[in-house]
């Protein structure tokens, strides 16, 4: 059995893991966070290169409005987030025209009436379902429940108005779209791919409605880059007696009698633990457990298909070479007859002009990204380094060409260009195969909880429902902290 006076070990300084660490520390437990990299945040981190601070993955964040996950965490811990609201959230550019995603309710209603005049019934249903879903997240709502205590939490969270969601439990977003609305479907597919990892024909209606509601709930840019969220938590943890250690790569989780008892690092250290929070994917966790991985976890990692990866292009731009822009964030879809991703849909984020920490004077940092299948990249990387390099260069050109449709003359403004493939993501985030974004949210009944099969070891992060986004992983961290306190028989604050 684990030593009762040993710390809780958190593997990975992503936002989900840091959230759990901070809440456990706040409850009086000793906590140590071990991070392999030199900065926190993982896929929501910000890295520094030649004077620019580039967001590695996430560039816009939500969940800071009253009742949102970040707002609740800040209230509990007494911290302040370095965020500022963005409105419009972003502009989606379709072949048929542009749609501006306003946070302001009146502006958004006018915009959607202009762009999709026959779809008001859809939007009313979507907003109703989103209101139900967001209301649920204001209370402990551990889905799927994995212990008697979580079943009790679920029962206590129930409200009669949630009965209105029952008819939609097994439906898809596509079931709600009026027939004969190809532009609306394309618009929704583009939004859902970045927020639910699935298009409208696949995304669950309840989850998808909440994901589509992100601009209405308010999005923010983070001063200094998205990684400042994780850094804010690191600072709080250290200030309150916890440890966050960088360049500490975990190589093994030692197991005895169905419990994690110690962590081994690449530096040859053995660190006893009372419990473990793994801010990892199931594949990464199975790798650390080795033969000690529980049978259900082994079956899961063999059976689950690979999730999406991302191809990213990080650009340093001369600001005076850029045209005036109505928004700093854009999404472009090129060909409605082709599947999204693979450069056919691209998300473009420019650093805010007022955020002078993001780039040298007179410059702006930008992140361009597209969904991509991971395995073709690894096949090329293994078979032919030259072919891999050519493929990477072709994707970079594809993303630049897509962005130039939104920002005319963009290539002339480029002063620095860094491409990143799934191979790059694995190298820097240590996510197996460079898979990012969590699992496609296609069915509430297939959602993954944090349980691992070991009594004192839990997953946190975007593999745990509700999945991707800093708001989603914050909810996972909250849930795991509660489960850890129960397992260690400590009261929740």
C-alpha positions as CSV (number, residue, x, y, z in Angstrom):
1,X,0.0,0.0,0.0
2,X,1.2,3.6,-0.6
3,X,2.7,5.5,2.3
4,X,0.1,7.8,3.7
5,X,2.6,10.6,4.2
6,X,4.0,10.5,0.7
7,X,2.9,13.2,-1.8
8,X,0.4,13.0,-4.5
9,X,2.5,12.9,-7.7
10,X,1.1,14.6,-10.8
11,X,2.7,13.5,-14.0
12,X,2.6,16.3,-16.6
13,X,2.1,20.1,-16.1
14,X,-0.8,20.5,-18.4
15,X,-3.7,22.6,-17.3
16,X,-5.7,19.5,-16.2
17,X,-2.9,18.1,-14.1
18,X,-2.1,21.5,-12.6
19,X,-5.7,22.1,-11.7
20,X,-5.9,18.8,-9.8
21,X,-2.5,19.6,-8.2
22,X,-3.7,23.0,-7.0
23,X,-7.0,21.7,-5.6
24,X,-5.3,18.8,-3.8
25,X,-2.8,21.3,-2.3
26,X,-5.6,23.6,-1.3
27,X,-7.2,20.6,0.5
28,X,-4.0,20.1,2.6
29,X,-2.3,17.3,0.7
30,X,1.4,17.4,-0.2
31,X,1.7,17.6,-4.0
32,X,4.6,17.3,-6.5
33,X,4.2,17.9,-10.2
34,X,6.8,16.3,-12.5
35,X,7.1,17.7,-16.0
36,X,9.5,16.4,-18.7
37,X,9.6,19.7,-20.6
38,X,11.1,23.0,-19.6
39,X,7.8,24.9,-19.5
40,X,4.2,24.0,-18.5
41,X,1.1,23.7,-20.5
42,X,1.7,20.8,-22.9
43,X,-0.6,21.3,-25.9
44,X,-1.8,24.5,-24.3
45,X,1.7,25.8,-23.8
46,X,3.6,28.7,-25.2
47,X,7.2,28.4,-26.4
48,X,9.8,31.1,-27.0
49,X,11.9,31.3,-30.2
50,X,13.8,34.2,-31.6
51,X,11.9,36.8,-29.7
52,X,8.4,35.4,-30.4
53,X,6.1,33.5,-28.1
54,X,4.1,31.0,-30.1
55,X,1.1,29.1,-28.8
56,X,1.9,25.5,-29.4
57,X,-1.8,24.5,-29.8
58,X,-4.7,26.2,-28.2
59,X,-4.9,29.9,-29.1
60,X,-8.3,30.9,-27.8
61,X,-9.8,29.9,-24.4
62,X,-13.2,29.9,-22.8
63,X,-14.7,29.1,-19.4
64,X,-13.9,32.4,-17.7
65,X,-17.4,33.8,-17.5
66,X,-19.3,33.5,-14.2
67,X,-19.9,29.8,-13.4
68,X,-17.4,28.6,-16.0
69,X,-14.6,26.1,-14.9
70,X,-11.8,28.7,-14.9
71,X,-13.9,31.2,-13.0
72,X,-14.8,28.7,-10.4
73,X,-11.2,27.5,-10.0
74,X,-10.0,31.1,-9.6
75,X,-12.6,31.7,-6.9
76,X,-11.6,28.6,-5.0
77,X,-7.9,29.3,-5.2
78,X,-8.1,33.1,-5.0
79,X,-6.1,33.7,-8.1
80,X,-6.5,36.0,-11.2
81,X,-6.1,34.8,-14.8
82,X,-4.2,37.0,-17.2
83,X,-7.0,37.0,-19.8
84,X,-8.9,39.6,-21.9
85,X,-12.1,39.0,-23.8
86,X,-12.2,38.8,-27.6
87,X,-15.1,39.9,-29.7
88,X,-15.6,38.9,-32.4
89,X,-14.3,35.5,-31.4
90,X,-13.3,34.6,-34.9
91,X,-14.4,34.9,-38.6
92,X,-15.2,31.7,-40.5
93,X,-14.5,32.0,-44.3
94,X,-16.6,29.6,-46.4
95,X,-16.5,29.5,-50.3
96,X,-20.0,31.1,-50.1
97,X,-19.0,34.0,-47.8
98,X,-17.8,34.9,-44.3
99,X,-19.6,34.4,-41.0
100,X,-18.5,36.4,-38.0
101,X,-18.7,34.6,-34.6
102,X,-19.8,37.4,-32.2
103,X,-19.9,37.0,-28.4
104,X,-22.4,39.8,-28.3
105,X,-25.8,38.2,-28.4
106,X,-27.5,40.8,-30.6
107,X,-24.6,40.9,-33.1
108,X,-24.5,37.2,-33.3
109,X,-28.3,36.9,-33.9
110,X,-28.2,39.5,-36.6
111,X,-25.2,37.7,-38.3
112,X,-26.7,34.3,-38.3
113,X,-30.0,35.7,-39.7
114,X,-28.0,37.2,-42.5
115,X,-25.9,34.1,-43.2
116,X,-28.5,31.4,-42.5
117,X,-31.9,33.0,-42.7
118,X,-33.9,29.7,-42.6
119,X,-32.0,28.3,-39.6
120,X,-33.4,30.1,-36.6
121,X,-35.2,27.0,-35.3
122,X,-31.9,25.2,-35.3
123,X,-30.1,28.0,-33.4
124,X,-32.9,28.1,-30.8
125,X,-32.6,24.3,-30.2
126,X,-28.8,24.6,-30.1
127,X,-28.8,27.3,-27.5
128,X,-31.4,25.5,-25.4
129,X,-29.3,22.3,-25.3
130,X,-26.2,24.3,-24.7
131,X,-27.8,26.1,-21.7
132,X,-28.7,22.7,-20.3
133,X,-25.1,21.4,-20.8
134,X,-23.4,24.4,-19.4
135,X,-25.7,24.5,-16.4
136,X,-24.7,20.9,-15.6
137,X,-21.0,21.9,-15.5
138,X,-21.7,24.4,-12.7
139,X,-22.1,21.4,-10.3
140,X,-20.1,18.2,-9.8
141,X,-21.3,16.1,-12.7
142,X,-18.9,13.1,-13.0
143,X,-19.8,11.5,-16.4
144,X,-19.5,8.6,-16.8
145,X,-19.9,7.8,-13.1
146,X,-17.2,5.3,-12.0
147,X,-17.8,4.8,-8.3
148,X,-20.8,4.8,-5.9
149,X,-19.8,8.3,-4.7
150,X,-19.9,9.6,-8.3
151,X,-23.3,8.1,-8.8
152,X,-24.4,10.0,-5.7
153,X,-22.9,13.2,-7.1
154,X,-24.7,12.6,-10.4
155,X,-28.1,12.1,-8.6
156,X,-27.6,15.3,-6.6
157,X,-26.8,17.2,-9.7
158,X,-30.0,16.2,-11.4
159,X,-32.6,18.9,-12.0
160,X,-36.1,18.4,-13.5
161,X,-35.3,20.6,-16.5
162,X,-32.6,18.2,-17.6
163,X,-35.4,15.9,-18.7
164,X,-35.7,18.1,-21.8
165,X,-32.3,16.7,-22.8
166,X,-33.4,13.1,-22.9
167,X,-34.7,13.0,-26.5
168,X,-31.3,14.2,-27.7
169,X,-29.0,11.8,-25.8
170,X,-28.6,9.5,-28.9
171,X,-28.9,12.1,-31.6
172,X,-26.3,13.9,-33.7
173,X,-26.0,17.6,-34.5
174,X,-26.8,16.7,-38.1
175,X,-30.2,15.5,-37.0
176,X,-31.0,19.1,-36.0
177,X,-29.9,20.8,-39.2
178,X,-32.8,21.8,-41.6
179,X,-32.7,20.0,-44.9
180,X,-31.4,21.8,-47.9
181,X,-28.8,23.8,-45.8
182,X,-25.4,22.9,-47.2
183,X,-23.7,26.2,-46.1
184,X,-25.0,25.8,-42.6
185,X,-23.8,22.2,-42.4
186,X,-20.4,23.2,-43.7
187,X,-20.2,26.0,-41.2
188,X,-21.1,23.7,-38.4
189,X,-18.8,21.0,-39.5
190,X,-15.9,23.4,-39.4
191,X,-16.8,24.6,-35.9
192,X,-17.3,21.1,-34.5
193,X,-14.1,19.7,-35.9
194,X,-12.1,22.1,-33.8
195,X,-14.3,21.9,-30.7
196,X,-15.6,18.3,-30.7
197,X,-13.1,16.5,-33.0
198,X,-16.0,15.3,-35.1
199,X,-18.3,16.8,-37.8
200,X,-22.0,17.2,-37.5
201,X,-22.9,13.7,-38.8
202,X,-20.8,12.3,-35.9
203,X,-20.9,14.7,-33.0
204,X,-23.4,14.1,-30.2
205,X,-26.2,16.7,-30.3
206,X,-25.8,17.7,-26.6
207,X,-22.1,17.9,-26.6
208,X,-22.0,19.5,-30.0
209,X,-24.5,22.2,-29.0
210,X,-22.4,23.1,-26.0
211,X,-19.2,23.2,-28.2
212,X,-20.9,25.4,-30.8
213,X,-21.8,27.8,-27.9
214,X,-18.3,28.7,-27.1
215,X,-18.3,32.2,-28.7
216,X,-21.6,33.1,-27.1
217,X,-20.2,32.1,-23.7
218,X,-17.2,34.3,-24.3
219,X,-13.7,33.6,-25.5
220,X,-10.5,35.2,-24.4
221,X,-6.9,35.7,-25.4
222,X,-4.3,35.1,-22.7
223,X,-1.7,37.8,-22.2
224,X,1.7,36.5,-23.0
225,X,0.3,33.4,-24.7
226,X,-2.0,30.5,-23.7
227,X,0.8,29.0,-21.7
228,X,0.4,31.8,-19.1
229,X,-2.7,29.9,-17.8
230,X,-0.5,26.9,-16.8
231,X,2.2,29.3,-15.5
232,X,-0.3,31.0,-13.3
233,X,-1.2,27.6,-11.7
234,X,2.5,26.8,-11.3
235,X,3.1,30.1,-9.5
236,X,0.2,29.5,-7.2
237,X,1.2,25.9,-6.4
238,X,4.8,26.9,-5.6
239,X,3.6,29.9,-3.5
240,X,1.4,27.5,-1.4
241,X,4.1,24.9,-0.6
242,X,3.7,22.5,-3.6
243,X,6.5,21.5,-5.9
244,X,6.5,21.8,-9.7
245,X,9.7,20.3,-11.1
246,X,10.7,20.6,-14.8
247,X,13.1,18.4,-16.8
248,X,11.8,15.5,-14.8
249,X,10.7,12.7,-17.3
250,X,8.8,9.9,-15.7
251,X,9.9,6.5,-17.0
252,X,7.9,4.1,-14.8
253,X,5.0,3.9,-12.4
254,X,5.7,1.2,-9.8
255,X,2.7,-0.8,-8.8
256,X,2.1,-3.1,-5.9
257,X,-1.1,-4.8,-4.7
258,X,-3.3,-2.8,-7.2
259,X,-1.9,0.6,-6.2
260,X,0.7,2.9,-7.6
261,X,3.4,3.1,-4.9
262,X,6.3,5.1,-6.5
263,X,7.4,7.0,-9.6
264,X,10.7,6.4,-11.3
265,X,12.4,9.2,-13.4
266,X,15.0,9.3,-16.1
267,X,17.4,10.7,-13.6
268,X,17.3,7.5,-11.6
269,X,15.1,8.8,-8.8
270,X,12.4,6.7,-7.1
271,X,9.7,8.9,-5.6
272,X,7.2,7.2,-3.3
273,X,3.6,8.4,-3.7
274,X,0.2,8.2,-2.0
275,X,-1.6,8.7,-5.3
276,X,-0.9,9.6,-8.9
277,X,-2.7,11.9,-11.3
278,X,-1.5,11.2,-14.9
279,X,-2.0,14.2,-17.1
280,X,-1.4,11.8,-20.1
281,X,-3.2,9.9,-22.8
282,X,-4.2,6.3,-22.1
283,X,-1.4,5.1,-24.5
284,X,1.3,7.1,-22.6
285,X,0.0,5.8,-19.3
286,X,0.1,2.2,-20.5
287,X,3.7,2.7,-21.5
288,X,4.7,3.9,-18.0
289,X,2.9,1.0,-16.4
290,X,4.3,-1.6,-18.7
291,X,3.3,-5.2,-17.6
292,X,1.6,-3.7,-14.6
293,X,-1.0,-2.0,-16.8
294,X,-4.5,-3.3,-15.8
295,X,-6.1,-5.6,-18.5
296,X,-8.9,-3.1,-19.3
297,X,-6.3,-0.3,-20.0
298,X,-4.3,-2.7,-22.2
299,X,-7.4,-3.6,-24.2
300,X,-8.4,0.0,-24.6
301,X,-5.1,1.1,-26.0
302,X,-5.1,-1.8,-28.4
303,X,-8.7,-1.2,-29.6
304,X,-8.9,2.6,-29.7
305,X,-8.1,4.0,-33.2
306,X,-5.6,6.8,-33.4
307,X,-7.1,10.3,-32.7
308,X,-6.5,13.4,-34.8
309,X,-3.1,15.1,-35.0
310,X,-2.3,18.6,-36.0
311,X,-0.1,20.2,-38.6
312,X,0.9,23.7,-37.4
313,X,2.9,26.5,-38.9
314,X,4.3,29.1,-36.5
315,X,5.0,32.5,-38.1
316,X,6.8,35.6,-37.1
317,X,5.2,38.4,-39.1
318,X,6.2,42.0,-39.8
319,X,3.1,43.9,-38.6
320,X,3.5,46.8,-41.1
321,X,3.2,44.3,-44.0
322,X,-0.2,43.0,-42.8
323,X,-3.5,44.5,-44.1
324,X,-6.1,45.8,-41.6
325,X,-8.0,42.9,-40.1
326,X,-11.4,42.9,-38.4
327,X,-10.4,40.0,-36.2
328,X,-7.2,38.3,-35.0
329,X,-8.6,34.8,-35.4
330,X,-9.9,33.3,-38.6
331,X,-11.0,29.9,-39.9
332,X,-11.0,29.2,-43.6
333,X,-12.6,26.3,-45.6
334,X,-11.4,26.0,-49.1
335,X,-13.3,23.2,-50.9
336,X,-16.8,22.1,-49.7
337,X,-16.6,18.9,-51.7
338,X,-13.5,17.6,-49.8
339,X,-13.2,16.4,-46.2
340,X,-12.2,19.0,-43.7
341,X,-8.6,18.9,-42.3
342,X,-5.4,18.2,-44.2
343,X,-5.1,21.8,-45.2
344,X,-8.7,22.1,-46.5
345,X,-9.7,23.8,-43.3
346,X,-7.2,26.0,-41.4
347,X,-7.5,28.0,-38.2
348,X,-5.4,31.2,-38.1
349,X,-4.5,33.0,-34.9
350,X,-2.5,36.2,-34.7
351,X,-1.2,37.6,-31.4
352,X,-3.1,40.6,-30.1
353,X,-1.4,43.8,-31.3
354,X,-1.5,45.2,-27.7
355,X,0.3,42.1,-26.3
356,X,3.9,43.3,-26.7
357,X,5.3,40.2,-24.9
358,X,4.3,38.0,-27.8
359,X,6.7,39.4,-30.5
360,X,9.5,41.8,-31.0
361,X,8.5,45.5,-31.6
362,X,6.7,45.9,-34.9
363,X,6.0,42.2,-35.2
364,X,3.2,39.7,-34.5
365,X,3.2,36.0,-33.8
366,X,0.8,33.7,-35.6
367,X,-0.2,30.0,-35.4
368,X,-1.8,28.3,-38.4
369,X,-3.2,24.8,-37.8
370,X,-5.1,22.0,-39.5
371,X,-6.3,18.6,-38.4
372,X,-4.3,15.8,-39.9
373,X,-4.1,12.0,-39.7
374,X,-1.1,10.9,-37.7
375,X,-0.1,7.6,-39.3
376,X,0.9,8.9,-42.7
377,X,3.4,11.2,-41.1
378,X,5.0,8.5,-39.1
379,X,5.2,6.2,-42.2
380,X,7.0,8.8,-44.2
381,X,9.3,9.6,-41.2
382,X,10.3,6.0,-40.9
383,X,10.5,5.2,-44.6
384,X,12.1,8.3,-46.1
385,X,13.3,11.3,-44.2
386,X,13.5,13.2,-47.5
387,X,9.9,12.4,-48.4
388,X,8.8,13.4,-44.9
389,X,10.6,16.8,-45.3
390,X,9.0,17.3,-48.7
391,X,5.6,16.5,-47.3
392,X,6.1,18.9,-44.4
393,X,7.1,21.7,-46.8
394,X,4.1,21.0,-49.0
395,X,1.8,21.3,-46.0
396,X,3.4,24.5,-44.9
397,X,2.8,26.0,-48.4
398,X,-0.8,24.7,-48.3
399,X,-1.5,26.5,-45.0
400,X,0.2,29.7,-46.2
401,X,-1.9,29.6,-49.3
402,X,-5.1,29.1,-47.3
403,X,-4.2,32.0,-44.9
404,X,-3.4,34.3,-47.8
405,X,-7.1,34.1,-48.9
406,X,-8.0,35.7,-45.6
407,X,-4.9,37.9,-45.2
408,X,-3.8,39.1,-48.6
409,X,-0.1,39.5,-48.9
410,X,0.7,37.3,-45.9
411,X,3.7,35.5,-47.3
412,X,5.5,38.9,-47.8
413,X,5.1,39.6,-44.0
414,X,6.7,36.3,-43.0
415,X,10.1,36.8,-41.2
416,X,10.2,33.4,-39.5
417,X,8.4,30.1,-40.2
418,X,8.5,26.9,-38.1
419,X,6.4,23.9,-39.3
420,X,5.2,21.3,-36.8
421,X,3.8,17.8,-37.7
422,X,2.6,15.0,-35.4
423,X,6.2,13.9,-35.2
424,X,7.1,17.3,-33.8
425,X,4.2,17.2,-31.3
426,X,5.4,13.8,-30.0
427,X,8.9,15.2,-29.6
428,X,7.9,18.2,-27.6
429,X,4.7,17.1,-25.8
430,X,5.5,13.4,-25.5
431,X,2.0,12.5,-26.6
432,X,2.3,9.2,-28.4
433,X,2.2,9.6,-32.2
434,X,1.6,13.3,-31.7
435,X,-2.2,12.7,-31.1
436,X,-3.9,15.9,-29.8
437,X,-7.3,17.1,-29.0
438,X,-8.7,14.1,-27.2
439,X,-11.3,11.6,-28.5
440,X,-14.1,12.6,-30.9
441,X,-17.2,13.3,-28.9
442,X,-19.6,11.1,-30.8
443,X,-21.6,9.4,-28.0
444,X,-22.1,10.3,-24.4
445,X,-22.3,6.6,-23.7
446,X,-18.8,6.1,-25.1
447,X,-17.2,8.9,-23.0
448,X,-14.1,8.1,-21.0
449,X,-13.8,8.8,-17.3
450,X,-10.6,9.1,-15.3
451,X,-10.4,5.6,-13.8
452,X,-7.4,3.5,-14.8
453,X,-8.0,0.2,-13.0
454,X,-5.6,1.1,-10.2
455,X,-7.2,2.2,-7.0
456,X,-5.1,5.4,-6.5
457,X,-4.2,6.3,-10.1
458,X,-6.3,8.6,-12.3
459,X,-6.1,10.1,-15.8
460,X,-6.6,13.9,-16.3
461,X,-6.6,16.0,-19.4
462,X,-8.3,15.8,-22.8
463,X,-8.7,12.0,-22.8
464,X,-11.2,12.4,-20.0
465,X,-14.8,13.6,-20.7
466,X,-15.6,16.4,-21.6
467,X,-12.4,16.4,-23.5
468,X,-10.4,19.1,-25.2
469,X,-10.1,22.8,-24.4
470,X,-8.6,24.4,-21.3
471,X,-12.1,24.5,-19.9
472,X,-12.7,20.8,-20.5
473,X,-9.4,19.7,-19.0
474,X,-10.0,22.0,-16.0
475,X,-13.2,20.1,-15.4
476,X,-11.2,16.8,-15.6
477,X,-8.8,18.1,-13.0
478,X,-11.6,19.1,-10.7
479,X,-13.2,15.7,-11.0
480,X,-9.8,13.9,-10.4
481,X,-9.1,16.0,-7.3
482,X,-12.4,15.1,-5.8
483,X,-11.8,11.4,-6.5
484,X,-8.3,11.5,-5.0
485,X,-9.6,13.1,-1.8
486,X,-12.2,10.5,-1.5
487,X,-9.7,7.7,-2.0
488,X,-7.4,9.1,0.6
489,X,-10.3,9.8,3.0
490,X,-9.7,13.6,3.0
491,X,-12.5,16.1,3.1
492,X,-13.2,18.3,0.1
493,X,-13.1,22.1,0.6
